[in-house]
């Protein structure tokens, strides 16, 4: 049980490049939480070097061939238990989280998705936004809850223009710059709110 004197302890889960991870760790001084570990679903994820550069312990938990989603979810929980994590931040984590994982962190898992949800959940949102003729896209930080992929309560969104000359790559780059602003500031607000709730419940 967390006491009021303890900050949230956060695991960041990645699978690849890790540019959001880098943005979060660079802004960590402004976020009232301790980043206790980074877990990657791939041992060659380039983003791992950002964690190491910031001195955050790293763990690799790859999904084994034929492993069920629930068994993988249980293995994924092991490093989080080892580092006493109270919250989870997904930053380009490319595995769907199984129920045992969701049940362990109710309303304590945050994700960023590169579209204005509920528009374009799932894969390839930039290409789909362009094909749909969208003039505006953006990114969404939301809670991860059982049910739909990229569903869950929206914490914050920011809009980004789509220009007629855009392709998926140029739009992705523009949205990614917005993500790097939105994710750290939203996490700061989220964890500050969490600390206030803890103070309130102990008053
Ligand atoms: C980002 O666009 C994020 O919104 C999505 O996956 C991408 C991860 O990029 N969930 P990076 O690994 O943070 O650079």
Boltz pocket constraint, residues with backbone or C-beta under 6 A from the ligand:
constraints:
  - pocket:
      binder: B
      contacts: [[A, 14], [A, 16], [A, 17], [A, 18], [A, 19], [A, 20], [A, 21], [A, 47], [A, 91], [A, 92], [A, 93], [A, 112], [A, 113], [A, 114], [A, 176], [A, 179]]
      max_distance: 6.0
